[in-house]
Amino acid sequence: MDVQKECERLRDELTVAVQELPQKMYCRLMLGRTWHRLDIMFETVAGGSGAFMIDAETGAVHGIKGYGRVHPNVYHGPADKLTGAVLLPRRYARAHCLPAAS
């Protein structure tokens, strides 16, 4: 699996999913050596909000504890099995999410 391409696909799908919400938002992908950060940003507010952390080697999608800090107990599944529509409702999950159906 090409993790960077899967992250870009998830960013694009999340962008489509957040456009259906009443707030003006967009998604941003920040690539790192060990973790990629997938952020959901408000267009009207400066700064952003972290949403998901993606392991750069395996493609495992996790929630966040704080910006740039992975939450190991919030596992959403592998990036290639997830879609933006599945991830968006899980944005504020606190612990032990069920992985997406394969």
MMTF fields as JSON, N, C-alpha, C and O atoms, coordinates in Angstrom:
{
  "mmtfVersion": "1.0.0",
  "mmtfProducer": "UNKNOWN",
  "numBonds": 407,
  "numAtoms": 408,
  "numGroups": 102,
  "numChains": 1,
  "numModels": 1,
  "chainsPerModel": [1],
  "groupsPerChain": [102],
  "chainIdList": ["A"],
  "bondAtomList": [4, 2, 8, 6, 12, 10, 16, 14, 20, 18, 24, 22, 28, 26, 32, 30, 36, 34, 40, 38, 44, 42, 48, 46, 52, 50, 56, 54, 60, 58, 64, 62, 68, 66, 72, 70, 76, 74, 80, 78, 84, 82, 88, 86, 92, 90, 96, 94, 100, 98, 104, 102, 108, 106, 112, 110, 116, 114, 120, 118, 124, 122, 128, 126, 132, 130, 136, 134, 140, 138, 144, 142, 148, 146, 152, 150, 156, 154, 160, 158, 164, 162, 168, 166, 172, 170, 176, 174, 180, 178, 184, 182, 188, 186, 192, 190, 196, 194, 200, 198, 204, 202, 208, 206, 212, 210, 216, 214, 220, 218, 224, 222, 228, 226, 232, 230, 236, 234, 240, 238, 244, 242, 248, 246, 252, 250, 256, 254, 260, 258, 264, 262, 268, 266, 272, 270, 276, 274, 280, 278, 284, 282, 288, 286, 292, 290, 296, 294, 300, 298, 304, 302, 308, 306, 312, 310, 316, 314, 320, 318, 324, 322, 328, 326, 332, 330, 336, 334, 340, 338, 344, 342, 348, 346, 352, 350, 356, 354, 360, 358, 364, 362, 368, 366, 372, 370, 376, 374, 380, 378, 384, 382, 388, 386, 392, 390, 396, 394, 400, 398, 404, 402],
  "bondOrderList": [1, 1, 1, 1, 1, 1, 1, 1, 1, 1, 1, 1, 1, 1, 1, 1, 1, 1, 1, 1, 1, 1, 1, 1, 1, 1, 1, 1, 1, 1, 1, 1, 1, 1, 1, 1, 1, 1, 1, 1, 1, 1, 1, 1, 1, 1, 1, 1, 1, 1, 1, 1, 1, 1, 1, 1, 1, 1, 1, 1, 1, 1, 1, 1, 1, 1, 1, 1, 1, 1, 1, 1, 1, 1, 1, 1, 1, 1, 1, 1, 1, 1, 1, 1, 1, 1, 1, 1, 1, 1, 1, 1, 1, 1, 1, 1, 1, 1, 1, 1, 1],
  "groupList": [{"groupName": "MET", "atomNameList": ["N", "CA", "C", "O"], "elementList": ["N", "C", "C", "O"], "formalChargeList": [0, 0, 0, 0], "bondAtomList": [1, 0, 2, 1, 3, 2], "bondOrderList": [1, 1, 2], "singleLetterCode": "M", "chemCompType": "L-PEPTIDE LINKING"}, {"groupName": "ASP", "atomNameList": ["N", "CA", "C", "O"], "elementList": ["N", "C", "C", "O"], "formalChargeList": [0, 0, 0, 0], "bondAtomList": [1, 0, 2, 1, 3, 2], "bondOrderList": [1, 1, 2], "singleLetterCode": "D", "chemCompType": "L-PEPTIDE LINKING"}, {"groupName": "VAL", "atomNameList": ["N", "CA", "C", "O"], "elementList": ["N", "C", "C", "O"], "formalChargeList": [0, 0, 0, 0], "bondAtomList": [1, 0, 2, 1, 3, 2], "bondOrderList": [1, 1, 2], "singleLetterCode": "V", "chemCompType": "L-PEPTIDE LINKING"}, {"groupName": "GLN", "atomNameList": ["N", "CA", "C", "O"], "elementList": ["N", "C", "C", "O"], "formalChargeList": [0, 0, 0, 0], "bondAtomList": [1, 0, 2, 1, 3, 2], "bondOrderList": [1, 1, 2], "singleLetterCode": "Q", "chemCompType": "L-PEPTIDE LINKING"}, {"groupName": "LYS", "atomNameList": ["N", "CA", "C", "O"], "elementList": ["N", "C", "C", "O"], "formalChargeList": [0, 0, 0, 0], "bondAtomList": [1, 0, 2, 1, 3, 2], "bondOrderList": [1, 1, 2], "singleLetterCode": "K", "chemCompType": "L-PEPTIDE LINKING"}, {"groupName": "GLU", "atomNameList": ["N", "CA", "C", "O"], "elementList": ["N", "C", "C", "O"], "formalChargeList": [0, 0, 0, 0], "bondAtomList": [1, 0, 2, 1, 3, 2], "bondOrderList": [1, 1, 2], "singleLetterCode": "E", "chemCompType": "L-PEPTIDE LINKING"}, {"groupName": "CYS", "atomNameList": ["N", "CA", "C", "O"], "elementList": ["N", "C", "C", "O"], "formalChargeList": [0, 0, 0, 0], "bondAtomList": [1, 0, 2, 1, 3, 2], "bondOrderList": [1, 1, 2], "singleLetterCode": "C", "chemCompType": "L-PEPTIDE LINKING"}, {"groupName": "ARG", "atomNameList": ["N", "CA", "C", "O"], "elementList": ["N", "C", "C", "O"], "formalChargeList": [0, 0, 0, 0], "bondAtomList": [1, 0, 2, 1, 3, 2], "bondOrderList": [1, 1, 2], "singleLetterCode": "R", "chemCompType": "L-PEPTIDE LINKING"}, {"groupName": "LEU", "atomNameList": ["N", "CA", "C", "O"], "elementList": ["N", "C", "C", "O"], "formalChargeList": [0, 0, 0, 0], "bondAtomList": [1, 0, 2, 1, 3, 2], "bondOrderList": [1, 1, 2], "singleLetterCode": "L", "chemCompType": "L-PEPTIDE LINKING"}, {"groupName": "THR", "atomNameList": ["N", "CA", "C", "O"], "elementList": ["N", "C", "C", "O"], "formalChargeList": [0, 0, 0, 0], "bondAtomList": [1, 0, 2, 1, 3, 2], "bondOrderList": [1, 1, 2], "singleLetterCode": "T", "chemCompType": "L-PEPTIDE LINKING"}, {"groupName": "ALA", "atomNameList": ["N", "CA", "C", "O"], "elementList": ["N", "C", "C", "O"], "formalChargeList": [0, 0, 0, 0], "bondAtomList": [1, 0, 2, 1, 3, 2], "bondOrderList": [1, 1, 2], "singleLetterCode": "A", "chemCompType": "L-PEPTIDE LINKING"}, {"groupName": "PRO", "atomNameList": ["N", "CA", "C", "O"], "elementList": ["N", "C", "C", "O"], "formalChargeList": [0, 0, 0, 0], "bondAtomList": [1, 0, 2, 1, 3, 2], "bondOrderList": [1, 1, 2], "singleLetterCode": "P", "chemCompType": "L-PEPTIDE LINKING"}, {"groupName": "TYR", "atomNameList": ["N", "CA", "C", "O"], "elementList": ["N", "C", "C", "O"], "formalChargeList": [0, 0, 0, 0], "bondAtomList": [1, 0, 2, 1, 3, 2], "bondOrderList": [1, 1, 2], "singleLetterCode": "Y", "chemCompType": "L-PEPTIDE LINKING"}, {"groupName": "GLY", "atomNameList": ["N", "CA", "C", "O"], "elementList": ["N", "C", "C", "O"], "formalChargeList": [0, 0, 0, 0], "bondAtomList": [1, 0, 2, 1, 3, 2], "bondOrderList": [1, 1, 2], "singleLetterCode": "G", "chemCompType": "PEPTIDE LINKING"}, {"groupName": "TRP", "atomNameList": ["N", "CA", "C", "O"], "elementList": ["N", "C", "C", "O"], "formalChargeList": [0, 0, 0, 0], "bondAtomList": [1, 0, 2, 1, 3, 2], "bondOrderList": [1, 1, 2], "singleLetterCode": "W", "chemCompType": "L-PEPTIDE LINKING"}, {"groupName": "HIS", "atomNameList": ["N", "CA", "C", "O"], "elementList": ["N", "C", "C", "O"], "formalChargeList": [0, 0, 0, 0], "bondAtomList": [1, 0, 2, 1, 3, 2], "bondOrderList": [1, 1, 2], "singleLetterCode": "H", "chemCompType": "L-PEPTIDE LINKING"}, {"groupName": "ILE", "atomNameList": ["N", "CA", "C", "O"], "elementList": ["N", "C", "C", "O"], "formalChargeList": [0, 0, 0, 0], "bondAtomList": [1, 0, 2, 1, 3, 2], "bondOrderList": [1, 1, 2], "singleLetterCode": "I", "chemCompType": "L-PEPTIDE LINKING"}, {"groupName": "PHE", "atomNameList": ["N", "CA", "C", "O"], "elementList": ["N", "C", "C", "O"], "formalChargeList": [0, 0, 0, 0], "bondAtomList": [1, 0, 2, 1, 3, 2], "bondOrderList": [1, 1, 2], "singleLetterCode": "F", "chemCompType": "L-PEPTIDE LINKING"}, {"groupName": "SER", "atomNameList": ["N", "CA", "C", "O"], "elementList": ["N", "C", "C", "O"], "formalChargeList": [0, 0, 0, 0], "bondAtomList": [1, 0, 2, 1, 3, 2], "bondOrderList": [1, 1, 2], "singleLetterCode": "S", "chemCompType": "L-PEPTIDE LINKING"}, {"groupName": "ASN", "atomNameList": ["N", "CA", "C", "O"], "elementList": ["N", "C", "C", "O"], "formalChargeList": [0, 0, 0, 0], "bondAtomList": [1, 0, 2, 1, 3, 2], "bondOrderList": [1, 1, 2], "singleLetterCode": "N", "chemCompType": "L-PEPTIDE LINKING"}],
  "groupTypeList": [0, 1, 2, 3, 4, 5, 6, 5, 7, 8, 7, 1, 5, 8, 9, 2, 10, 2, 3, 5, 8, 11, 3, 4, 0, 12, 6, 7, 8, 0, 8, 13, 7, 9, 14, 15, 7, 8, 1, 16, 0, 17, 5, 9, 2, 10, 13, 13, 18, 13, 10, 17, 0, 16, 1, 10, 5, 9, 13, 10, 2, 15, 13, 16, 4, 13, 12, 13, 7, 2, 15, 11, 19, 2, 12, 15, 13, 11, 10, 1, 4, 8, 9, 13, 10, 2, 8, 8, 11, 7, 7, 12, 10, 7, 10, 15, 6, 8, 11, 10, 10, 18],
  "groupIdList": [1, 2, 3, 4, 5, 6, 7, 8, 9, 10, 11, 12, 13, 14, 15, 16, 17, 18, 19, 20, 21, 22, 23, 24, 25, 26, 27, 28, 29, 30, 31, 32, 33, 34, 35, 36, 37, 38, 39, 40, 41, 42, 43, 44, 45, 46, 47, 48, 49, 50, 51, 52, 53, 54, 55, 56, 57, 58, 59, 60, 61, 62, 63, 64, 65, 66, 67, 68, 69, 70, 71, 72, 73, 74, 75, 76, 77, 78, 79, 80, 81, 82, 83, 84, 85, 86, 87, 88, 89, 90, 91, 92, 93, 94, 95, 96, 97, 98, 99, 100, 101, 102],
  "secStructList": [7, 7, 2, 2, 2, 2, 2, 2, 2, 2, 2, 2, 2, 2, 2, 2, 2, 2, 2, 6, 1, 1, 1, 7, 3, 3, 3, 3, 3, 3, 7, 7, 1, 1, 3, 3, 3, 3, 3, 3, 3, 3, 1, 1, 1, 1, 1, 7, 3, 3, 3, 3, 3, 3, 3, 6, 6, 6, 7, 3, 3, 3, 3, 3, 3, 3, 6, 6, 3, 3, 3, 3, 3, 3, 3, 3, 3, 3, 4, 4, 4, 7, 7, 2, 2, 2, 2, 4, 4, 4, 6, 6, 7, 7, 1, 7, 7, 7, 7, 7, 7, 7],
  "xCoordList": [0.849, 0.0, 0.894, 1.847, 0.584, 1.277, 0.548, -0.512, 1.121, 0.446, 0.18, -0.891, 1.12, 0.925, -0.249, -1.037, -0.375, -1.511, -2.831, -3.839, -2.828, -4.05, -4.426, -5.607, -3.426, -3.696, -4.286, -5.218, -3.749, -4.274, -5.701, -6.537, -5.973, -7.334, -8.288, -9.388, -7.87, -8.71, -8.95, -10.062, -7.919, -8.078, -9.123, -9.99, -9.045, -10.001, -11.415, -12.363, -11.571, -12.899, -13.444, -14.64, -12.578, -13.025, -13.435, -14.391, -12.719, -13.069, -14.472, -15.25, -14.8, -16.149, -17.171, -18.248, -16.835, -17.778, -18.031, -19.169, -16.996, -17.206, -17.906, -18.467, -17.889, -18.589, -20.092, -20.82, -20.567, -22.0, -22.463, -23.665, -21.514, -21.857, -22.148, -21.689, -22.908, -23.252, -22.054, -22.052, -21.029, -19.866, -18.948, -18.898, -18.229, -17.249, -15.954, -15.282, -15.605, -14.407, -13.665, -14.22, -12.398, -11.603, -10.625, -10.461, -9.987, -9.058, -7.641, -7.42, -6.691, -5.283, -4.51, -4.785, -3.55, -2.696, -1.285, -0.7, -0.737, 0.63, 1.443, 1.179, 2.431, 3.234, 4.399, 5.072, 4.633, 5.748, 6.534, 6.127, 7.662, 8.48, 7.809, 7.799, 7.246, 6.637, 5.121, 4.477, 4.531, 3.074, 2.661, 3.309, 1.58, 0.956, -0.249, -0.95, -0.486, -1.604, -2.656, -2.364, -3.875, -5.0, -5.862, -6.495, -5.878, -6.557, -7.848, -7.967, -8.806, -10.036, -10.063, -10.068, -10.08, -9.915, -11.198, -11.903, -11.478, -12.564, -11.992, -10.892, -12.726, -12.247, -12.258, -11.464, -13.136, -13.293, -12.427, -12.324, -11.808, -11.027, -9.565, -9.246, -8.682, -7.251, -6.845, -7.405, -5.882, -5.442, -6.269, -7.078, -6.07, -6.786, -7.027, -6.764, -7.524, -7.859, -7.384, -7.725, -6.605, -6.178, -7.36, -8.25, -7.38, -8.484, -7.982, -8.47, -7.015, -6.547, -5.034, -4.428, -4.438, -3.007, -2.892, -3.566, -2.032, -1.877, -0.419, 0.477, -0.183, 1.178, 1.775, 1.177, 2.944, 3.555, 4.019, 4.155, 4.265, 4.728, 3.59, 3.559, 2.655, 1.609, 0.291, -0.495, 0.038, -1.229, -2.347, -3.511, -2.021, -3.031, -3.527, -2.726, -4.837, -5.444, -5.877, -6.635, -5.376, -5.688, -6.276, -6.169, -6.898, -7.348, -6.176, -5.044, -6.445, -5.383, -5.679, -6.84, -4.618, -4.748, -4.621, -5.366, -3.696, -3.433, -2.789, -2.393, -2.675, -2.152, -0.753, 0.146, -0.59, 0.696, 0.949, 2.019, -0.009, 0.142, -0.921, -2.119, -0.474, -1.386, -2.08, -1.484, -3.33, -4.078, -4.12, -4.908, -3.285, -3.189, -4.472, -4.675, -5.339, -6.569, -7.683, -8.69, -7.531, -8.55, -8.031, -7.365, -8.349, -7.897, -9.097, -10.117, -8.974, -10.083, -9.957, -10.958, -8.762, -8.555, -7.453, -6.871, -7.166, -6.14, -6.681, -7.867, -5.799, -6.204, -6.842, -7.744, -6.392, -6.938, -8.331, -8.975, -8.816, -10.157, -11.162, -12.342, -10.72, -11.59, -11.971, -11.296, -13.063, -13.473, -13.685, -13.774, -13.764, -14.001, -15.353, -15.476, -16.361, -17.698, -17.728, -18.518, -16.881, -16.803, -16.012, -16.37, -14.941, -14.077, -14.699, -14.496, -15.44, -15.948, -16.764, -16.528, -17.706, -18.443, -17.564, -17.933, -16.42, -15.52, -14.51, -13.628, -14.628, -13.638, -13.471, -12.347, -14.558, -14.492, -14.58, -14.922, -14.278, -14.301, -13.258, -12.168, -13.568, -12.667, -11.833, -10.681, -12.38, -11.571, -12.24, -13.466, -11.414, -11.817, -12.906, -13.946, -12.677, -13.608, -13.521, -12.454, -14.618, -14.591, -13.962, -14.283, -13.07, -12.5, -13.6, -14.636, -13.365, -14.326, -14.452, -13.496, -15.618, -15.844, -14.966, -14.808, -14.407, -13.513, -14.278, -13.679],
  "yCoordList": [-1.18, 0.0, 1.242, 1.329, 2.189, 3.467, 4.385, 4.927, 4.552, 5.274, 6.727, 7.249, 7.386, 8.785, 8.958, 9.89, 8.082, 8.178, 7.907, 8.553, 6.949, 6.658, 7.855, 8.171, 8.522, 9.713, 10.829, 11.514, 11.005, 12.028, 11.705, 12.599, 10.42, 10.01, 10.291, 10.803, 9.955, 10.224, 11.72, 12.135, 12.533, 13.987, 14.469, 15.271, 13.986, 14.407, 13.964, 14.726, 12.744, 12.253, 13.002, 13.284, 13.326, 14.106, 15.517, 16.074, 16.088, 17.416, 17.41, 18.334, 16.38, 16.256, 16.087, 16.681, 15.268, 15.02, 16.283, 16.529, 17.092, 18.288, 19.403, 20.31, 19.363, 20.373, 20.252, 21.206, 19.092, 18.894, 19.442, 19.548, 19.793, 20.352, 21.842, 22.477, 22.413, 23.834, 24.771, 25.876, 24.351, 25.208, 25.118, 24.091, 26.19, 26.194, 25.586, 26.185, 24.397, 23.711, 23.112, 22.936, 22.806, 22.095, 21.189, 21.304, 20.304, 19.346, 19.617, 20.081, 19.317, 19.53, 18.291, 17.717, 17.892, 16.746, 17.255, 17.922, 16.945, 17.311, 16.014, 15.158, 15.882, 14.667, 14.766, 15.794, 13.685, 13.61, 12.334, 11.481, 12.198, 10.993, 9.751, 8.704, 9.858, 8.684, 8.73, 7.682, 9.924, 10.077, 11.174, 12.217, 10.932, 11.957, 12.481, 11.714, 13.779, 14.404, 14.846, 15.544, 14.426, 14.818, 15.773, 15.369, 17.041, 18.094, 18.503, 18.424, 18.939, 19.529, 20.965, 21.206, 21.914, 23.321, 24.111, 23.823, 25.097, 26.041, 27.149, 27.637, 27.553, 28.609, 29.974, 30.839, 30.191, 31.511, 31.722, 32.851, 30.683, 30.784, 30.515, 29.571, 31.34, 31.103, 29.846, 29.545, 29.13, 27.906, 26.728, 26.84, 25.61, 24.428, 23.454, 23.734, 22.327, 21.307, 19.973, 19.583, 19.281, 17.951, 17.002, 17.161, 16.037, 15.092, 13.649, 12.864, 13.302, 11.923, 11.876, 12.774, 10.817, 10.547, 9.234, 8.255, 9.221, 8.046, 7.619, 8.411, 6.351, 5.816, 5.82, 5.278, 6.425, 6.585, 5.26, 5.157, 4.252, 2.961, 1.99, 1.331, 1.898, 0.877, 1.404, 0.633, 2.697, 3.257, 3.123, 3.341, 2.768, 2.651, 4.041, 4.937, 4.219, 5.514, 5.514, 4.649, 6.507, 6.658, 8.03, 8.933, 8.173, 9.482, 10.238, 9.755, 11.423, 12.238, 12.509, 12.571, 12.674, 13.129, 14.642, 15.32, 15.147, 16.571, 16.702, 15.697, 17.909, 18.034, 17.429, 17.805, 16.487, 15.824, 14.674, 14.066, 14.357, 13.244, 12.192, 12.468, 11.001, 9.924, 9.368, 9.305, 8.97, 8.298, 6.814, 6.419, 5.981, 4.58, 3.777, 2.757, 4.217, 3.479, 3.787, 3.078, 4.822, 5.173, 4.766, 5.541, 3.543, 2.978, 2.875, 2.286, 3.448, 3.452, 2.386, 2.018, 1.887, 0.869, 1.289, 2.364, 0.441, 0.786, 1.815, 1.816, 2.681, 3.781, 3.292, 3.945, 2.154, 1.69, 1.088, 0.829, 0.857, 0.303, 1.357, 1.046, 2.592, 3.646, 4.622, 4.721, 5.338, 6.417, 7.678, 7.615, 8.804, 10.055, 10.085, 10.65, 9.482, 9.456, 8.622, 8.904, 7.607, 6.774, 7.508, 7.451, 8.196, 8.856, 10.094, 10.335, 10.874, 12.142, 11.98, 12.739, 11.042, 10.893, 10.398, 10.548, 9.819, 9.315, 10.355, 10.047, 11.552, 12.581, 12.803, 12.956, 12.823, 13.097, 11.84, 11.917, 10.692, 9.441, 9.501, 10.033, 8.974, 9.072, 7.819, 7.929, 6.635, 5.438, 4.227, 4.136, 3.313, 1.995, 2.003, 1.367, 2.707, 2.684, 1.335, 0.722, 0.875, -0.343, -0.038, 0.983, -0.9, -0.679, -0.727, -1.363, -0.047, -0.041, -1.442, -2.217, -1.757, -3.055, -3.19, -2.232, -4.353, -4.577, -4.695, -4.885],
  "zCoordList": [0.0, 0.0, 0.0, 0.775, -0.863, -0.887, 0.094, -0.221, 1.277, 2.357, 1.986, 2.295, 1.336, 0.99, 0.023, 0.179, -0.962, -1.892, -1.185, -1.475, -0.253, 0.509, 1.382, 1.527, 1.963, 2.771, 1.912, 2.332, 0.727, -0.172, -0.603, -0.728, -0.83, -1.181, -0.023, -0.234, 1.206, 2.374, 2.543, 2.868, 2.327, 2.424, 1.428, 1.774, 0.198, -0.832, -0.485, -0.674, 0.019, 0.394, 1.604, 1.669, 2.564, 3.721, 3.303, 3.843, 2.35, 1.849, 1.26, 1.499, 0.497, -0.068, 1.051, 1.003, 2.074, 3.17, 3.996, 4.395, 4.263, 5.084, 4.304, 4.919, 2.984, 2.2, 2.348, 2.074, 2.776, 2.99, 4.337, 4.581, 5.217, 6.522, 6.391, 5.442, 7.337, 7.225, 7.423, 6.881, 8.193, 8.388, 7.176, 6.5, 6.909, 5.823, 6.356, 7.196, 5.869, 6.327, 5.142, 4.057, 5.38, 4.391, 5.124, 6.339, 4.407, 5.013, 4.532, 3.414, 5.402, 5.096, 5.535, 6.588, 4.725, 5.024, 5.281, 4.428, 6.447, 6.795, 6.878, 7.723, 5.992, 5.946, 6.91, 6.985, 7.651, 8.582, 8.357, 7.569, 9.045, 8.872, 9.43, 8.782, 10.628, 11.252, 11.257, 11.193, 11.332, 11.357, 10.39, 10.306, 9.663, 8.827, 9.6, 10.26, 9.52, 10.227, 9.224, 8.253, 9.48, 8.641, 9.463, 10.438, 9.062, 9.814, 9.122, 7.9, 9.918, 9.403, 9.908, 11.115, 8.981, 9.313, 9.005, 8.037, 9.839, 9.554, 8.686, 8.948, 7.652, 6.768, 7.43, 7.06, 8.399, 8.985, 10.224, 10.703, 10.751, 11.983, 11.663, 10.94, 12.197, 12.001, 12.771, 13.825, 12.241, 12.892, 12.441, 11.519, 13.083, 12.649, 13.77, 14.94, 13.396, 14.353, 13.819, 12.702, 14.611, 14.219, 14.268, 15.104, 13.4, 13.382, 13.457, 14.27, 12.616, 12.547, 12.387, 11.801, 12.916, 12.75, 11.978, 12.301, 10.955, 10.105, 10.151, 9.858, 10.524, 10.588, 9.185, 8.255, 9.028, 7.708, 7.116, 5.897, 7.935, 7.419, 7.156, 6.116, 8.092, 7.989, 7.433, 6.882, 7.566, 7.113, 8.131, 7.793, 9.38, 10.431, 10.818, 11.086, 10.846, 11.162, 12.622, 13.061, 13.372, 14.794, 15.046, 14.216, 16.204, 16.656, 17.253, 17.237, 17.779, 18.372, 19.833, 20.236, 20.64, 22.021, 22.065, 22.772, 21.324, 21.174, 19.808, 19.217, 19.299, 17.944, 17.867, 18.618, 16.947, 16.759, 17.705, 17.659, 18.565, 19.512, 19.209, 19.27, 18.885, 18.518, 19.762, 20.838, 19.607, 20.68, 20.317, 19.458, 20.956, 20.559, 20.779, 20.12, 21.693, 21.961, 20.969, 20.945, 20.154, 19.176, 17.802, 17.115, 17.421, 16.151, 15.223, 15.58, 14.035, 13.089, 12.012, 11.397, 11.774, 10.75, 9.786, 9.935, 8.796, 7.806, 6.813, 6.485, 6.347, 5.466, 4.179, 3.654, 3.66, 2.384, 2.512, 1.495, 3.729, 3.937, 4.387, 4.55, 4.592, 5.099, 3.996, 2.972, 4.223, 3.325, 4.159, 5.386, 3.494, 4.191, 4.894, 5.981, 4.281, 4.882, 6.162, 7.064, 6.248, 7.46, 8.536, 9.713, 8.148, 9.119, 9.752, 10.942, 9.002, 9.528, 10.814, 11.754, 10.912, 12.178, 13.327, 14.492, 13.018, 14.058, 14.525, 15.327, 14.041, 14.362, 15.858, 16.337, 16.594, 18.026, 18.877, 20.057, 18.303, 19.069, 20.174, 19.964, 21.326, 22.468, 22.708, 23.128, 22.455, 22.672, 22.05, 21.975, 21.61, 21.152, 20.086, 20.256, 19.008, 17.882, 17.199, 17.161, 16.668, 15.878, 14.536, 13.928, 14.054, 12.714, 11.66, 11.856, 10.543, 9.462, 8.877, 8.889, 8.375, 7.757, 6.515, 5.758, 6.31, 5.167, 3.88, 2.821]
}
